[in-house]
Amino acid sequence: MAIEVTLPRLGQGMESGTIVRWLKAEGEAVARDEPLYEIDTEKVTQEVESPVAGTVLRILASEGAEVPVGQLIAWIGEPGEAVPAEPDGSTRGAFAPVSAPVEEAPTAKEEPPRGQGRRAAERAAAEVAVGIVDGERIKASPLARRMARERGIELTAITGTGPDGRIVAEDVERAAQAAPAAAAPAPEQVAARVGAAAAEGESIQLTSVRRTIARRLTEAWQAPHFAVSMSADMRRVIELRERLVGRTAEGAARPTYSDVLTKLCALSLLRHPDMNAHYLGDEVRRFAAAHVGIAVAIPNGLVVPVIRDAERRSIAEIADARADLVTRTREGRLSTADLEGGTFTISNLGMYGVESFFAVLNPPQVGILAVGAIEDRVVAEGGEPVVRPRMEMTLSCDHRGVDGATASEFLRTLKELLEEPALAL
């Protein structure tokens, strides 16, 4: 009996998703838990596994179609098994089949036999859509595929630098930067177009990630924000990191200042549980574990993967978790589970030379820490001017869930731990 495949709800608040690419064509066999298609949600692009084993009998949602949660998108069953012409409760007309229509009806002699021949033709059409080189499917992360599609770049023209030659987001960025130089117009052509371009400007369609960021920031800005700032002497943290790097095994992730900060921040959150909380309208929910979100920039957007139970992990373990999350973020391989459940967020722009900044809340969390660069500054010590490495921290809070005194106490604890990490023991 044919089994319905519907679009699953992959996270809280998900109402729909866009089919990026089918990994199986009609007539192909699929195993249970084998990737069946890629979906682009408001949070992430990820592969979705088949709920059952069998043969893909019919695909009802075309690539690029936005589909509501619970919508029937495919049938899986035994080879040659019939499926209902009009599935009960479906809106099949809204989602065209993936297989391209045949332009001319074949004659009786030309018509391929039912089953293998027809499935092979459909499979070939699907393979053209994703790109085939020397008979092999091009390996590319979901994020890289989406970026290439948005920029009009063929995957066949990109050399992958990821594992096993997989094309990742950075490869598409390099190809996009190189494309204008390769096809640079003559100077007189540029001059002729300058006036028109200046008048018309450029219209860039928002991606689903950018739309989600815009919506969430608008929602966040409605919360009554306040911010408190402190700077910390980072001499002890610098010494600690140098010792940790010296003890890092070959092939393991090298601890960064952000990793040390994540650990100390998690311990501070447990000492001030009012900061490790969500504001939920009619209640504030405090958490016993610190699940720290790390803001990571991606092309045209920002995501916040979560390091869970950060207070229980060593700095080396946090470094490994952070390196894995960042790699999968940039390759577009995050799952919704990686992005949910955060109780607090850290946004670090120090690597860009930013001294200090104000970060907008990440609802429903009541706090987010903005971290600047570590810089040598002249400070007074014992009545004498001395140079010390300092780091600015700005804590943004939702005033509905936390007060200024509580936020200041949390930041003071974090400052003390940064200046004397041994106090965390």
Summary of the structure (lengths in Angstrom):
residues: 425
radius of gyration: 26.2
end to end distance: 60.5
largest distance: 98.4
contacts: 1294
relative contact order: 0.11
helix: 35%
strand: 25%
